[in-house]
Amino acid sequence: MKQLYIILNLLLSSLLLAQMGINTNTPTSILDVSVARDTSGNILDNNRPYGFQAPRLTLTELSNVTATYGADQVGALVYITDASGTAATGQRINIVDEGYYYFDGSVWKNMVLSVNNIVSISSIVDPNILGYVPSTTANAMTAGVPTISGTTVTKLGSAVYNENGHSYATYLAGRIITWYEAYNAARSLGGYLATFTSDAEWQFVETNLITPRTEFNTYDGWIGFAKYSWFAGTALVPDPEMKWITGEQPNHDYSEGGSSAVRKSNWFATNEPNNSSSTEGFVHFYRASIGNTRVYNGYTSTHPWNDVQANNTGQAIRGFVVEFQQ
């Protein structure tokens, strides 16, 4: 009997260490699933529905799972059959539609991102313009609170935008801060002051992270749009030039362009930017209490943009939005 147990243990050990094949005697990976074929390579049974199915759950069912998802669950795959009925929060913030989702160690992400098939939107960050290489692993959900000298900083909220896979976080300082202080704070987190290359991207961030916060009824916030100059002779043009700090190109909106030019996506307040006194060149969004609005394609922004000096004290700019590559 003892010898029998030893033989069984040896057999089980070899099975556990071996590769497993279904419909194949020569598996090429830990699990190799093949279609059953005859010696000529023809499928033996065409009446079977072939395919791999991941666990199928509703968002409500996944929300009710009490197990902890962490580093050991990176790559876990599920299929969400219904995303209604439960708010998408926390690690499930991205689950807004039916489909396959994978766990990246922090949040669930949709395996298929929407692609604009009419206008190409550049989402490549140019470190030569940004001034550094942002992190490829940092994300808004796990980002901490940056340090700004002489004040405390509070993290107000975070969210993931499924269209580009990027995440965003809003912060508020205890005093008015300069654009460069916000820029360096974003850099210290591995992100950058947020850039909005499409109308939909701004609408998402404003709707989910700015408008719901009462702090932005009272205070303004910096974003990643600024003026660049050669600080040289007049032959170097354009000088100055305003653009996104990542070098990304905005969406060109042919439906709202007007008669004299095609509109580039932006949400500046009326008659802004105006480079008042020829000294302005850094962009912030207005607090809601100012009462400025901007309307495009049926959406009303209550926090339109404005240009000011980098060290402006005339506006109550205490907030800023940080964008992350993940």
Phi and psi in degrees as GROMACS dihedral restraints (atoms count N, CA, C in turn):
[ dihedral_restraints ]
;  ai    aj    ak    al  type     phi  dphi    fc
    3     4     5     6     1   -60.3    20    10
    4     5     6     7     1   -41.9    20    10
    6     7     8     9     1   -63.9    20    10
    7     8     9    10     1   -36.0    20    10
    9    10    11    12     1   -63.4    20    10
   10    11    12    13     1   -43.0    20    10
   12    13    14    15     1   -62.4    20    10
   13    14    15    16     1   -39.6    20    10
   15    16    17    18     1   -64.4    20    10
   16    17    18    19     1   -44.0    20    10
   18    19    20    21     1   -63.3    20    10
   19    20    21    22     1   -42.8    20    10
   21    22    23    24     1   -62.2    20    10
   22    23    24    25     1   -42.6    20    10
   24    25    26    27     1   -62.1    20    10
   25    26    27    28     1   -40.8    20    10
   27    28    29    30     1   -65.2    20    10
   28    29    30    31     1   -41.6    20    10
   30    31    32    33     1   -63.8    20    10
   31    32    33    34     1   -43.5    20    10
   33    34    35    36     1   -64.4    20    10
   34    35    36    37     1   -39.8    20    10
   36    37    38    39     1   -62.8    20    10
   37    38    39    40     1   -41.8    20    10
   39    40    41    42     1   -67.8    20    10
   40    41    42    43     1   -34.6    20    10
   42    43    44    45     1   -67.7    20    10
   43    44    45    46     1   -39.4    20    10
   45    46    47    48     1   -67.0    20    10
   46    47    48    49     1   -32.8    20    10
   48    49    50    51     1   -87.4    20    10
   49    50    51    52     1   -15.0    20    10
   51    52    53    54     1   -83.2    20    10
   52    53    54    55     1   164.8    20    10
   54    55    56    57     1   -81.6    20    10
   55    56    57    58     1   150.8    20    10
   57    58    59    60     1  -113.8    20    10
   58    59    60    61     1   133.9    20    10
   60    61    62    63     1  -124.5    20    10
   61    62    63    64     1   139.3    20    10
   63    64    65    66     1  -113.0    20    10
   64    65    66    67     1   120.2    20    10
   66    67    68    69     1    65.7    20    10
   67    68    69    70     1    24.7    20    10
   69    70    71    72     1  -151.6    20    10
   70    71    72    73     1   139.7    20    10
   72    73    74    75     1   -93.9    20    10
   73    74    75    76     1    -3.3    20    10
   75    76    77    78     1  -129.8    20    10
   76    77    78    79     1    67.7    20    10
   78    79    80    81     1   -61.5    20    10
   79    80    81    82     1   142.2    20    10
   81    82    83    84     1  -108.2    20    10
   82    83    84    85     1     6.3    20    10
   84    85    86    87     1  -152.0    20    10
   85    86    87    88     1   178.6    20    10
   87    88    89    90     1   -55.7    20    10
   88    89    90    91     1   -40.8    20    10
   90    91    92    93     1  -133.5    20    10
   91    92    93    94     1   116.4    20    10
   93    94    95    96     1  -121.8    20    10
   94    95    96    97     1   108.8    20    10
   96    97    98    99     1  -102.3    20    10
   97    98    99   100     1   120.2    20    10
   99   100   101   102     1  -119.8    20    10
  100   101   102   103     1   161.1    20    10
  102   103   104   105     1   -82.1    20    10
  103   104   105   106     1   136.4    20    10
  105   106   107   108     1   -66.7    20    10
  106   107   108   109     1   123.4    20    10
  108   109   110   111     1  -129.2    20    10
  109   110   111   112     1   158.4    20    10
  111   112   113   114     1   -84.5    20    10
  112   113   114   115     1  -177.3    20    10
  114   115   116   117     1   -65.7    20    10
  115   116   117   118     1   -17.3    20    10
  117   118   119   120     1   -92.2    20    10
  118   119   120   121     1    -1.6    20    10
  120   121   122   123     1    90.8    20    10
  121   122   123   124     1     8.2    20    10
  123   124   125   126     1   -85.7    20    10
  124   125   126   127     1   142.3    20    10
  126   127   128   129     1   -65.2    20    10
  127   128   129   130     1   131.2    20    10
  129   130   131   132     1   -75.9    20    10
  130   131   132   133     1   -31.5    20    10
  132   133   134   135     1  -136.6    20    10
  133   134   135   136     1   104.4    20    10
  135   136   137   138     1   -88.4    20    10
  136   137   138   139     1     4.9    20    10
  138   139   140   141     1   -93.5    20    10
  139   140   141   142     1    -4.6    20    10
  141   142   143   144     1   -86.7    20    10
  142   143   144   145     1   142.3    20    10
  144   145   146   147     1   -82.7    20    10
  145   146   147   148     1   108.0    20    10
  147   148   149   150     1   -88.4    20    10
  148   149   150   151     1   149.9    20    10
  150   151   152   153     1   146.4    20    10
  151   152   153   154     1   162.7    20    10
  153   154   155   156     1  -104.6    20    10
  154   155   156   157     1   132.4    20    10
  156   157   158   159     1  -117.5    20    10
  157   158   159   160     1   121.2    20    10
  159   160   161   162     1   -77.4    20    10
  160   161   162   163     1   166.5    20    10
  162   163   164   165     1   -53.1    20    10
  163   164   165   166     1   132.4    20    10
  165   166   167   168     1  -106.0    20    10
  166   167   168   169     1   122.5    20    10
  168   169   170   171     1  -139.7    20    10
  169   170   171   172     1   159.0    20    10
  171   172   173   174     1   -87.0    20    10
  172   173   174   175     1   164.6    20    10
  174   175   176   177     1   -60.2    20    10
  175   176   177   178     1   -38.1    20    10
  177   178   179   180     1   -61.7    20    10
  178   179   180   181     1   -43.5    20    10
  180   181   182   183     1   -65.2    20    10
  181   182   183   184     1   -41.1    20    10
  183   184   185   186     1   -66.2    20    10
  184   185   186   187     1   -36.3    20    10
  186   187   188   189     1   -65.4    20    10
  187   188   189   190     1   -27.6    20    10
  189   190   191   192     1   -84.1    20    10
  190   191   192   193     1    -7.1    20    10
  192   193   194   195     1   -68.0    20    10
  193   194   195   196     1   125.5    20    10
  195   196   197   198     1   -92.3    20    10
  196   197   198   199     1   -10.2    20    10
  198   199   200   201     1   -65.7    20    10
  199   200   201   202     1   150.3    20    10
  201   202   203   204     1   -89.7    20    10
  202   203   204   205     1   127.8    20    10
  204   205   206   207     1   -97.3    20    10
  205   206   207   208     1   124.6    20    10
  207   208   209   210     1  -146.3    20    10
  208   209   210   211     1  -149.9    20    10
  210   211   212   213     1   -59.7    20    10
  211   212   213   214     1   -34.1    20    10
  213   214   215   216     1   -71.4    20    10
  214   215   216   217     1   -15.0    20    10
  216   217   218   219     1  -104.3    20    10
  217   218   219   220     1     9.6    20    10
  219   220   221   222     1   -57.1    20    10
  220   221   222   223     1   128.7    20    10
  222   223   224   225     1    94.9    20    10
  223   224   225   226     1    -5.2    20    10
  225   226   227   228     1   -58.6    20    10
  226   227   228   229     1   142.9    20    10
  228   229   230   231     1  -127.4    20    10
  229   230   231   232     1   133.2    20    10
  231   232   233   234     1  -137.7    20    10
  232   233   234   235     1   160.9    20    10
  234   235   236   237     1  -116.1    20    10
  235   236   237   238     1   119.1    20    10
  237   238   239   240     1   -87.4    20    10
  238   239   240   241     1   119.5    20    10
  240   241   242   243     1   -89.0    20    10
  241   242   243   244     1   -21.7    20    10
  243   244   245   246     1  -154.5    20    10
  244   245   246   247     1   119.3    20    10
  246   247   248   249     1  -101.0    20    10
  247   248   249   250     1     8.7    20    10
  249   250   251   252     1   -95.0    20    10
  250   251   252   253     1   169.5    20    10
  252   253   254   255     1    90.1    20    10
  253   254   255   256     1   -18.5    20    10
  255   256   257   258     1  -140.4    20    10
  256   257   258   259     1   138.6    20    10
  258   259   260   261     1   -68.9    20    10
  259   260   261   262     1   135.8    20    10
  261   262   263   264     1   -82.4    20    10
  262   263   264   265     1   106.8    20    10
  264   265   266   267     1  -134.3    20    10
  265   266   267   268     1   168.8    20    10
  267   268   269   270     1    57.9    20    10
  268   269   270   271     1  -132.4    20    10
  270   271   272   273     1   -66.5    20    10
  271   272   273   274     1   -15.1    20    10
  273   274   275   276     1  -102.2    20    10
  274   275   276   277     1    17.9    20    10
  276   277   278   279     1   -59.0    20    10
  277   278   279   280     1   -28.6    20    10
  279   280   281   282     1   -85.5    20    10
  280   281   282   283     1    -9.0    20    10
  282   283   284   285     1   -83.6    20    10
  283   284   285   286     1    93.3    20    10
  285   286   287   288     1  -120.9    20    10
  286   287   288   289     1   -10.3    20    10
  288   289   290   291     1  -139.3    20    10
  289   290   291   292     1   163.6    20    10
  291   292   293   294     1   -65.5    20    10
  292   293   294   295     1   143.8    20    10
  294   295   296   297     1   149.2    20    10
  295   296   297   298     1  -177.3    20    10
  297   298   299   300     1   -81.2    20    10
  298   299   300   301     1   138.1    20    10
  300   301   302   303     1  -133.2    20    10
  301   302   303   304     1   141.9    20    10
  303   304   305   306     1  -120.2    20    10
  304   305   306   307     1   151.6    20    10
  306   307   308   309     1   -94.9    20    10
  307   308   309   310     1   125.0    20    10
  309   310   311   312     1   -99.2    20    10
  310   311   312   313     1    10.0    20    10
  312   313   314   315     1   103.7    20    10
  313   314   315   316     1   -19.3    20    10
  315   316   317   318     1  -126.7    20    10
  316   317   318   319     1   -47.2    20    10
  318   319   320   321     1  -140.5    20    10
  319   320   321   322     1   163.0    20    10
  321   322   323   324     1   -81.6    20    10
  322   323   324   325     1   135.5    20    10
  324   325   326   327     1  -125.7    20    10
  325   326   327   328     1   142.1    20    10
  327   328   329   330     1   -68.5    20    10
  328   329   330   331     1   134.1    20    10
  330   331   332   333     1   -74.7    20    10
  331   332   333   334     1   -17.6    20    10
  333   334   335   336     1  -126.2    20    10
  334   335   336   337     1   113.4    20    10
  336   337   338   339     1   -90.5    20    10
  337   338   339   340     1   146.7    20    10
  339   340   341   342     1   -66.4    20    10
  340   341   342   343     1   142.4    20    10
  342   343   344   345     1  -121.8    20    10
  343   344   345   346     1   128.2    20    10
  345   346   347   348     1   -74.5    20    10
  346   347   348   349     1   112.9    20    10
  348   349   350   351     1   -96.7    20    10
  349   350   351   352     1    13.2    20    10
  351   352   353   354     1  -112.0    20    10
  352   353   354   355     1   -51.1    20    10
  354   355   356   357     1  -120.3    20    10
  355   356   357   358     1   127.5    20    10
  357   358   359   360     1   -78.3    20    10
  358   359   360   361     1   128.4    20    10
  360   361   362   363     1  -112.7    20    10
  361   362   363   364     1   121.1    20    10
  363   364   365   366     1   -73.5    20    10
  364   365   366   367     1   129.5    20    10
  366   367   368   369     1  -126.3    20    10
  367   368   369   370     1    25.0    20    10
  369   370   371   372     1   -95.5    20    10
  370   371   372   373     1   122.2    20    10
  372   373   374   375     1   -81.0    20    10
  373   374   375   376     1   128.9    20    10
  375   376   377   378     1   -99.4    20    10
  376   377   378   379     1   105.5    20    10
  378   379   380   381     1   -64.5    20    10
  379   380   381   382     1   -20.3    20    10
  381   382   383   384     1   -66.8    20    10
  382   383   384   385     1   -31.1    20    10
  384   385   386   387     1   -88.7    20    10
  385   386   387   388     1   -43.4    20    10
  387   388   389   390     1   -65.1    20    10
  388   389   390   391     1   -33.4    20    10
  390   391   392   393     1    99.0    20    10
  391   392   393   394     1    -3.4    20    10
  393   394   395   396     1  -167.7    20    10
  394   395   396   397     1   169.3    20    10
  396   397   398   399     1   -97.8    20    10
  397   398   399   400     1   114.5    20    10
  399   400   401   402     1   -70.4    20    10
  400   401   402   403     1   159.5    20    10
  402   403   404   405     1   -66.2    20    10
  403   404   405   406     1   144.9    20    10
  405   406   407   408     1   -99.2    20    10
  406   407   408   409     1     1.7    20    10
  408   409   410   411     1  -121.5    20    10
  409   410   411   412     1   -23.7    20    10
  411   412   413   414     1   -65.5    20    10
  412   413   414   415     1   147.2    20    10
  414   415   416   417     1  -144.2    20    10
  415   416   417   418     1   159.5    20    10
  417   418   419   420     1   -66.6    20    10
  418   419   420   421     1   -30.0    20    10
  420   421   422   423     1   -66.6    20    10
  421   422   423   424     1   -35.9    20    10
  423   424   425   426     1  -106.2    20    10
  424   425   426   427     1    -3.2    20    10
  426   427   428   429     1   -62.1    20    10
  427   428   429   430     1   142.5    20    10
  429   430   431   432     1   -87.5    20    10
  430   431   432   433     1  -152.4    20    10
  432   433   434   435     1  -111.3    20    10
  433   434   435   436     1   125.5    20    10
  435   436   437   438     1   -75.5    20    10
  436   437   438   439     1   165.8    20    10
  438   439   440   441     1  -102.8    20    10
  439   440   441   442     1   128.0    20    10
  441   442   443   444     1  -124.6    20    10
  442   443   444   445     1   125.1    20    10
  444   445   446   447     1   -56.0    20    10
  445   446   447   448     1   133.5    20    10
  447   448   449   450     1    80.3    20    10
  448   449   450   451     1    11.3    20    10
  450   451   452   453     1  -157.3    20    10
  451   452   453   454     1   166.1    20    10
  453   454   455   456     1   -99.9    20    10
  454   455   456   457     1   151.7    20    10
  456   457   458   459     1  -123.5    20    10
  457   458   459   460     1   137.7    20    10
  459   460   461   462     1  -118.5    20    10
  460   461   462   463     1   133.6    20    10
  462   463   464   465     1   -85.0    20    10
  463   464   465   466     1   124.5    20    10
  465   466   467   468     1   -95.0    20    10
  466   467   468   469     1   -33.9    20    10
  468   469   470   471     1  -179.8    20    10
  469   470   471   472     1   170.5    20    10
  471   472   473   474     1  -151.9    20    10
  472   473   474   475     1   155.2    20    10
  474   475   476   477     1  -161.7    20    10
  475   476   477   478     1   159.8    20    10
  477   478   479   480     1  -114.5    20    10
  478   479   480   481     1   132.7    20    10
  480   481   482   483     1   -98.2    20    10
  481   482   483   484     1   111.3    20    10
  483   484   485   486     1   -63.6    20    10
  484   485   486   487     1   -26.5    20    10
  486   487   488   489     1   -64.4    20    10
  487   488   489   490     1   -33.3    20    10
  489   490   491   492     1  -121.2    20    10
  490   491   492   493     1    -2.5    20    10
  492   493   494   495     1    75.2    20    10
  493   494   495   496     1     5.0    20    10
  495   496   497   498     1   -88.1    20    10
  496   497   498   499     1   156.7    20    10
  498   499   500   501     1  -118.4    20    10
  499   500   501   502     1   157.6    20    10
  501   502   503   504     1  -137.0    20    10
  502   503   504   505     1   145.2    20    10
  504   505   506   507     1  -135.6    20    10
  505   506   507   508     1   143.4    20    10
  507   508   509   510     1  -107.7    20    10
  508   509   510   511     1   143.5    20    10
  510   511   512   513     1  -133.2    20    10
  511   512   513   514     1   155.8    20    10
  513   514   515   516     1  -136.6    20    10
  514   515   516   517     1   127.6    20    10
  516   517   518   519     1   -91.8    20    10
  517   518   519   520     1   162.8    20    10
  519   520   521   522     1   -81.1    20    10
  520   521   522   523     1    -1.2    20    10
  522   523   524   525     1  -149.4    20    10
  523   524   525   526     1   171.1    20    10
  525   526   527   528     1   -64.5    20    10
  526   527   528   529     1   134.5    20    10
  528   529   530   531     1  -121.4    20    10
  529   530   531   532     1   158.0    20    10
  531   532   533   534     1   -83.9    20    10
  532   533   534   535     1   164.8    20    10
  534   535   536   537     1   -61.4    20    10
  535   536   537   538     1   -39.0    20    10
  537   538   539   540     1   -68.8    20    10
  538   539   540   541     1   -32.1    20    10
  540   541   542   543     1   -65.9    20    10
  541   542   543   544     1   -40.4    20    10
  543   544   545   546     1   -67.7    20    10
  544   545   546   547     1   -41.1    20    10
  546   547   548   549     1   -57.9    20    10
  547   548   549   550     1   -48.4    20    10
  549   550   551   552     1   -69.5    20    10
  550   551   552   553     1   -33.1    20    10
  552   553   554   555     1   -64.5    20    10
  553   554   555   556     1   -44.0    20    10
  555   556   557   558     1   -63.0    20    10
  556   557   558   559     1   -41.0    20    10
  558   559   560   561     1   -62.2    20    10
  559   560   561   562     1   -40.1    20    10
  561   562   563   564     1   -64.8    20    10
  562   563   564   565     1   -22.1    20    10
  564   565   566   567     1   -88.7    20    10
  565   566   567   568     1    -8.7    20    10
  567   568   569   570     1    93.8    20    10
  568   569   570   571     1     2.7    20    10
  570   571   572   573     1  -112.3    20    10
  571   572   573   574     1  -152.5    20    10
  573   574   575   576     1  -156.9    20    10
  574   575   576   577     1   159.0    20    10
  576   577   578   579     1   -55.7    20    10
  577   578   579   580     1   130.9    20    10
  579   580   581   582     1   -60.2    20    10
  580   581   582   583     1   141.0    20    10
  582   583   584   585     1  -116.0    20    10
  583   584   585   586     1   142.7    20    10
  585   586   587   588     1  -124.3    20    10
  586   587   588   589     1    94.7    20    10
  588   589   590   591     1   -88.3    20    10
  589   590   591   592     1    -3.8    20    10
  591   592   593   594     1  -140.7    20    10
  592   593   594   595     1   155.9    20    10
  594   595   596   597     1   -60.6    20    10
  595   596   597   598     1   -40.7    20    10
  597   598   599   600     1   -63.3    20    10
  598   599   600   601     1   -35.6    20    10
  600   601   602   603     1   -64.7    20    10
  601   602   603   604     1   -46.0    20    10
  603   604   605   606     1   -63.2    20    10
  604   605   606   607     1   -43.2    20    10
  606   607   608   609     1   -59.5    20    10
  607   608   609   610     1   -40.5    20    10
  609   610   611   612     1   -63.0    20    10
  610   611   612   613     1   -48.5    20    10
  612   613   614   615     1   -67.1    20    10
  613   614   615   616     1   -43.5    20    10
  615   616   617   618     1   -63.5    20    10
  616   617   618   619     1   -44.8    20    10
  618   619   620   621     1   -66.1    20    10
  619   620   621   622     1   -38.0    20    10
  621   622   623   624     1   -97.2    20    10
  622   623   624   625     1   -25.1    20    10
  624   625   626   627     1  -124.8    20    10
  625   626   627   628     1   -17.6    20    10
  627   628   629   630     1  -108.5    20    10
  628   629   630   631     1   -58.6    20    10
  630   631   632   633     1   -58.0    20    10
  631   632   633   634     1   -40.6    20    10
  633   634   635   636     1   -68.0    20    10
  634   635   636   637     1   -16.1    20    10
  636   637   638   639     1   -92.0    20    10
  637   638   639   640     1   120.6    20    10
  639   640   641   642     1   -64.6    20    10
  640   641   642   643     1   -22.2    20    10
  642   643   644   645     1   -59.6    20    10
  643   644   645   646     1   -32.1    20    10
  645   646   647   648     1   -88.1    20    10
  646   647   648   649     1     7.5    20    10
  648   649   650   651     1   -77.5    20    10
  649   650   651   652     1   -26.0    20    10
  651   652   653   654     1  -108.8    20    10
  652   653   654   655     1   -31.0    20    10
  654   655   656   657     1  -122.5    20    10
  655   656   657   658     1   150.2    20    10
  657   658   659   660     1   -90.2    20    10
  658   659   660   661     1   174.6    20    10
  660   661   662   663     1  -146.1    20    10
  661   662   663   664     1   145.3    20    10
  663   664   665   666     1   -80.2    20    10
  664   665   666   667     1   146.9    20    10
  666   667   668   669     1  -130.4    20    10
  667   668   669   670     1   175.7    20    10
  669   670   671   672     1   -91.4    20    10
  670   671   672   673     1    54.8    20    10
  672   673   674   675     1  -126.5    20    10
  673   674   675   676     1   127.9    20    10
  675   676   677   678     1  -152.9    20    10
  676   677   678   679     1   166.0    20    10
  678   679   680   681     1   -93.1    20    10
  679   680   681   682     1   139.0    20    10
  681   682   683   684     1  -121.1    20    10
  682   683   684   685     1   138.7    20    10
  684   685   686   687     1  -134.1    20    10
  685   686   687   688     1   148.2    20    10
  687   688   689   690     1   -74.3    20    10
  688   689   690   691     1   -22.7    20    10
  690   691   692   693     1    49.8    20    10
  691   692   693   694     1    50.4    20    10
  693   694   695   696     1  -148.5    20    10
  694   695   696   697     1  -162.9    20    10
  696   697   698   699     1   -67.1    20    10
  697   698   699   700     1   167.7    20    10
  699   700   701   702     1   -72.2    20    10
  700   701   702   703     1   -10.4    20    10
  702   703   704   705     1   -73.1    20    10
  703   704   705   706     1   -18.1    20    10
  705   706   707   708     1   -89.4    20    10
  706   707   708   709     1   106.1    20    10
  708   709   710   711     1  -129.3    20    10
  709   710   711   712     1   156.3    20    10
  711   712   713   714     1   -72.7    20    10
  712   713   714   715     1   143.2    20    10
  714   715   716   717     1  -150.0    20    10
  715   716   717   718     1   111.8    20    10
  717   718   719   720     1   -85.0    20    10
  718   719   720   721     1   174.9    20    10
  720   721   722   723     1  -136.4    20    10
  721   722   723   724     1   132.7    20    10
  723   724   725   726     1  -100.5    20    10
  724   725   726   727     1   134.3    20    10
  726   727   728   729     1  -162.7    20    10
  727   728   729   730     1   171.6    20    10
  729   730   731   732     1   -67.5    20    10
  730   731   732   733     1   140.5    20    10
  732   733   734   735     1   -69.5    20    10
  733   734   735   736     1   -11.7    20    10
  735   736   737   738     1   -90.9    20    10
  736   737   738   739     1    -8.6    20    10
  738   739   740   741     1    82.1    20    10
  739   740   741   742     1     2.9    20    10
  741   742   743   744     1   -68.9    20    10
  742   743   744   745     1   150.6    20    10
  744   745   746   747     1   -94.2    20    10
  745   746   747   748     1   137.8    20    10
  747   748   749   750     1   -76.8    20    10
  748   749   750   751     1   157.9    20    10
  750   751   752   753     1   -62.8    20    10
  751   752   753   754     1   137.8    20    10
  753   754   755   756     1   -98.7    20    10
  754   755   756   757     1   117.2    20    10
  756   757   758   759     1   -98.5    20    10
  757   758   759   760     1   101.4    20    10
  759   760   761   762     1   -78.8    20    10
  760   761   762   763     1   -11.2    20    10
  762   763   764   765     1   -86.6    20    10
  763   764   765   766     1   -15.7    20    10
  765   766   767   768     1  -129.5    20    10
  766   767   768   769     1    28.8    20    10
  768   769   770   771     1   -78.3    20    10
  769   770   771   772     1   -26.4    20    10
  771   772   773   774     1    86.7    20    10
  772   773   774   775     1  -178.6    20    10
  774   775   776   777     1   -90.0    20    10
  775   776   777   778     1   -16.9    20    10
  777   778   779   780     1  -105.7    20    10
  778   779   780   781     1   -15.3    20    10
  780   781   782   783     1  -165.3    20    10
  781   782   783   784     1   159.2    20    10
  783   784   785   786     1   -83.6    20    10
  784   785   786   787     1   132.8    20    10
  786   787   788   789     1   -77.5    20    10
  787   788   789   790     1   130.7    20    10
  789   790   791   792     1   -88.4    20    10
  790   791   792   793     1   139.7    20    10
  792   793   794   795     1   -55.6    20    10
  793   794   795   796     1   124.4    20    10
  795   796   797   798     1  -164.4    20    10
  796   797   798   799     1   164.1    20    10
  798   799   800   801     1  -134.2    20    10
  799   800   801   802     1    44.1    20    10
  801   802   803   804     1   -71.2    20    10
  802   803   804   805     1   145.6    20    10
  804   805   806   807     1   -63.8    20    10
  805   806   807   808     1   162.9    20    10
  807   808   809   810     1   -54.3    20    10
  808   809   810   811     1   130.6    20    10
  810   811   812   813     1    67.8    20    10
  811   812   813   814     1    15.4    20    10
  813   814   815   816     1  -114.8    20    10
  814   815   816   817     1   150.4    20    10
  816   817   818   819     1   -76.8    20    10
  817   818   819   820     1   146.3    20    10
  819   820   821   822     1  -119.2    20    10
  820   821   822   823     1    -2.3    20    10
  822   823   824   825     1    48.8    20    10
  823   824   825   826     1    51.5    20    10
  825   826   827   828     1   -54.6    20    10
  826   827   828   829     1   132.3    20    10
  828   829   830   831     1    59.4    20    10
  829   830   831   832     1    17.1    20    10
  831   832   833   834     1    59.0    20    10
  832   833   834   835     1    30.8    20    10
  834   835   836   837     1  -126.2    20    10
  835   836   837   838     1     0.3    20    10
  837   838   839   840     1   -98.2    20    10
  838   839   840   841     1   150.6    20    10
  840   841   842   843     1  -174.3    20    10
  841   842   843   844     1    13.7    20    10
  843   844   845   846     1  -130.1    20    10
  844   845   846   847     1   136.7    20    10
  846   847   848   849     1  -107.0    20    10
  847   848   849   850     1   138.1    20    10
  849   850   851   852     1  -133.5    20    10
  850   851   852   853     1   165.1    20    10
  852   853   854   855     1  -101.2    20    10
  853   854   855   856     1   146.2    20    10
  855   856   857   858     1   -75.8    20    10
  856   857   858   859     1   151.6    20    10
  858   859   860   861     1   -71.3    20    10
  859   860   861   862     1   152.1    20    10
  861   862   863   864     1   -66.3    20    10
  862   863   864   865     1   -30.6    20    10
  864   865   866   867     1   -66.4    20    10
  865   866   867   868     1   -16.9    20    10
  867   868   869   870     1   -62.9    20    10
  868   869   870   871     1   -33.3    20    10
  870   871   872   873     1    89.4    20    10
  871   872   873   874     1     5.7    20    10
  873   874   875   876     1   -76.0    20    10
  874   875   876   877     1   142.3    20    10
  876   877   878   879     1  -137.5    20    10
  877   878   879   880     1   158.8    20    10
  879   880   881   882     1  -141.7    20    10
  880   881   882   883     1   132.9    20    10
  882   883   884   885     1  -120.9    20    10
  883   884   885   886     1   128.8    20    10
  885   886   887   888     1  -141.4    20    10
  886   887   888   889     1   135.6    20    10
  888   889   890   891     1    48.8    20    10
  889   890   891   892     1    40.1    20    10
  891   892   893   894     1    84.6    20    10
  892   893   894   895     1    -1.1    20    10
  894   895   896   897     1  -107.7    20    10
  895   896   897   898     1   134.5    20    10
  897   898   899   900     1  -108.3    20    10
  898   899   900   901     1   118.1    20    10
  900   901   902   903     1   -91.5    20    10
  901   902   903   904     1   128.5    20    10
  903   904   905   906     1   -99.8    20    10
  904   905   906   907     1     5.4    20    10
  906   907   908   909     1  -131.5    20    10
  907   908   909   910     1    57.8    20    10
  909   910   911   912     1   -65.4    20    10
  910   911   912   913     1   168.5    20    10
  912   913   914   915     1   -95.0    20    10
  913   914   915   916     1   161.4    20    10
  915   916   917   918     1  -153.2    20    10
  916   917   918   919     1   150.7    20    10
  918   919   920   921     1  -102.7    20    10
  919   920   921   922     1   139.9    20    10
  921   922   923   924     1  -144.4    20    10
  922   923   924   925     1   179.6    20    10
  924   925   926   927     1   -73.2    20    10
  925   926   927   928     1   156.6    20    10
  927   928   929   930     1   -63.3    20    10
  928   929   930   931     1   -30.4    20    10
  930   931   932   933     1  -107.9    20    10
  931   932   933   934     1    33.0    20    10
  933   934   935   936     1   -59.9    20    10
  934   935   936   937     1   137.3    20    10
  936   937   938   939     1  -120.7    20    10
  937   938   939   940     1    -2.7    20    10
  939   940   941   942     1   -76.5    20    10
  940   941   942   943     1   -24.8    20    10
  942   943   944   945     1  -106.2    20    10
  943   944   945   946     1   151.3    20    10
  945   946   947   948     1   -85.0    20    10
  946   947   948   949     1    66.7    20    10
  948   949   950   951     1   -89.8    20    10
  949   950   951   952     1    98.6    20    10
  951   952   953   954     1  -118.9    20    10
  952   953   954   955     1   -11.6    20    10
  954   955   956   957     1  -104.6    20    10
  955   956   957   958     1   169.9    20    10
  957   958   959   960     1  -163.0    20    10
  958   959   960   961     1   155.0    20    10
  960   961   962   963     1  -113.3    20    10
  961   962   963   964     1   130.2    20    10
  963   964   965   966     1  -110.6    20    10
  964   965   966   967     1   133.1    20    10
  966   967   968   969     1  -107.8    20    10
  967   968   969   970     1   140.5    20    10
  969   970   971   972     1  -121.5    20    10
  970   971   972   973     1   150.5    20    10
  972   973   974   975     1   -70.9    20    10
  973   974   975   976     1   -17.8    20    10
